[in-house]
Amino acid sequence: MPGNTIEITDPRLGGAGPKVSINLPFTANAHKRRTYASGIVVLFFGAASILGLFMIPAAFLKMPFPLSLGLAVALLALVALGGAVCTMYAVALRDLNLPQPLISIDDDGVLDRRIADTPILWSEIARIVSRTKVNGGILLELKAPRPVRFTPFRVGAIFHQWVAPPQGAYIAMNGLFGPKFPEVIVYAFAHRHGIPVFEHRTLGGLKQINPNP
């Protein structure tokens, strides 16, 4: 629905909050500054991993400097961690360089180009579970399974994609940048279409965060 403008309120405020006008489709992209700034941390872990790769053989070859077995195991863990961090950064850079917005939302549905090529319609969604306080993402629990891509090394989706139900689609929100908070837009449209939204608490359990439409 390009070119349309609608007014929404944050459903978490019970409809009492200020109305905000948004243009449709609403879009959000990866945050460039945050992505590039995190490269400093990646360089540190990458350098540490490379150093660990050179030092590990010394634990067994006794040259040029002998290492204890315990330290060798610690270096292996460091190499694994560094590899995971570098892989996560490579995924973030790939997301950053997609030619189209990562997320597009309108009155028909939500399209996350990182996990699907076609929009997930609001009519396909049974309920939404917010995990933004836990790991920065939103789980769309669908009425029926549909193909979605799974990337375990995406920031904001680690571990949570593994526990998503077969008919679920997980949208990572960490590092997204748009004119408004993307998760609030999702909540507003869910409320507009009669979809219940629950919040996953840090200590466990779910709480509905939008009143019945």
N, C-alpha and C positions, 0 to 999 in steps of 0.2 A: 504494500500500500504506500508507495513512495509519494512524498509530497503532503501527506496527511499530518495534521497536528492534533494531539489529544491532550487532555488534562488528566493528571493522575494524582493520587495522594498515597502516602505510605500506609498500607493496610495495617501495619503494626501499631499505628496510632489510632486505630478504630475509625478511620475516615475523618478524624477531627483535625488532621494536620493541614498545612497549606497546600493548595493545588499547584502543581508544577506542569508547565507545558513542555511537551517533548515532540520532536519531529520524528515521523516514521519513514523508513525503519530506523529504530535506535541502533547505533553501532558502537562497538568498543574494540579497542586494539591493545596490543601489548605495550607496556610503558617503556619507551625507549631509554630514558635516563636511568631508570631503575635496572633495566636489563644490562646496559653497558657498565653501570657502576658495579654490579655484582661480578663483572669480569675480573676485578681486582682480587676478590676472594678465590675465584676459579684459578687464577694464575698461581696463587699461593699453594693451593691443593695440588695443582698440576705439577709444580716444581717439586713439592714434597714427594709426590708419587714417583716422579722420575728418579729422584735421589734414592728413594726406597728400593726401586728396581735394581739400582746399581749396588746397593749395600746388602741386599738379601743373599746373593751368592757368597758373600764373604763369611756368612754364618756357617757355611758348609765347606768352603774351599780354604778357609783360614788365611785369606789374603785379600787385599793388603792389610786389612785390620780385622781381627777376629771378633765375632759377635756372639752373644749368648743366644740360645734357642728361643728364649722368651722374647728377646728384643727382635729376633727375626719374625716371630709371630706378630708382634706389634707393627712391624714394618709392612707385613702382608696386609694387615687390617688398614693401615694408612694408604697403601696402594689401592685397595678395594674402595675405600671411601673417596679417594681422589678421583678414581675412575668414574664412580657414580656421580660426583659433583660435576665433572667435566661433561658427562653424558647429559645431565640435566641442563647444563648451560647450552649445549649444542641443540637440544630440543627447544629451549627458549629462543635461541637465535633463529631457528627455523620458523617458529611461530611469528617472530618479529618481522620476518621477511616475506610472509604470505602476501600476495598481491591484493587481496581483498580483506575487509574487516574480519577479525576473528569471530565476533559475535554480531548477529543481526537479529533484532526482535521487533515484531509488529503484531498486529491484532490476529494474525493467522497462527503464528508459532514462533519458536526460537531456533535459530540456526547457529550452531557452533561448528565452524569449519575445521576445527582441530579434531573433531570426533565423528562428523557426518558430512555428507555432501548435499543433503536435502533437509529442509526444516523439520523439526519435531513439532507437530501441530498441538495446540492446546487441548484439542479433543482427544489426543492420544495419551494425555498425562492423567494418571489417577491421583497422585499427590506429589508434593515437593517437600524434600527434607533439606533444610539448610544446615550445612556443616561449616559455615564461615567462621564460627568461633573455635572450631576444632582444627581445621586444616585449610580453610579458605575455599570452599567449594559448595556446589549445590547438586543434590541428587534428584534427578527426575525419575520418579517411579512410574513406568509406563503400564498401560492396560494390556499390552501385548509386546513380546520381544521384537526388536528391530535391530538391524546391523549398526553397530557403532564401533569406532576405532578405539583401541586400548593402548595408551602410552604410559607405562608405569613410572617413567622418569620425568614426568611433567610436574613442575612445582605446583602445589595445591591439589594434586591428584594422587600423590604417593600413598600407598596402602589403601586409600579409600576406594579406588577403582576395584581393588581385589575383593572388597566386601560388598560391592554393589550387587543387587539381585540381577538375575539373568535378563529381566525386562527393564533394567535401569540404564540411565545415561548420566554420566558424571561430568559436570561442567566446572572446571577449575576457574576460580575468580581471582586468585592471587596474581598481582602484577598487571591487571587489566586497567586500561585508562579510557574513560569516556566522559561525556558532558555531565553525566550523573552516575551514581553508583549502579553498576549493572544489576546487582542482586535486588535492589529496590524496584527496578523496572520489572524484573521477573516476578517479584511478589505482587506488584500492582496488577499485572496482566493475569496472574493466576487468580487473584481475588475477583477480577473483572469476569473471568470465565468460570467461576465457581469451583476452583481447585484448592483444596486445603493445603496450607503451608505449615510445616512443623519445623521446629528448631531442635537440633541435636545438642544437648547440653554437654559441657566439658566432662562432667562426672557421670554421664550416661543418662538415658531417658529422653523422651521427646515431649515437647510442649508446643501446642498450636499457637502460632503467632499472628494469624489473621482471623478476624471474626468471621462467622458464617455470612456469605454475601446476602 
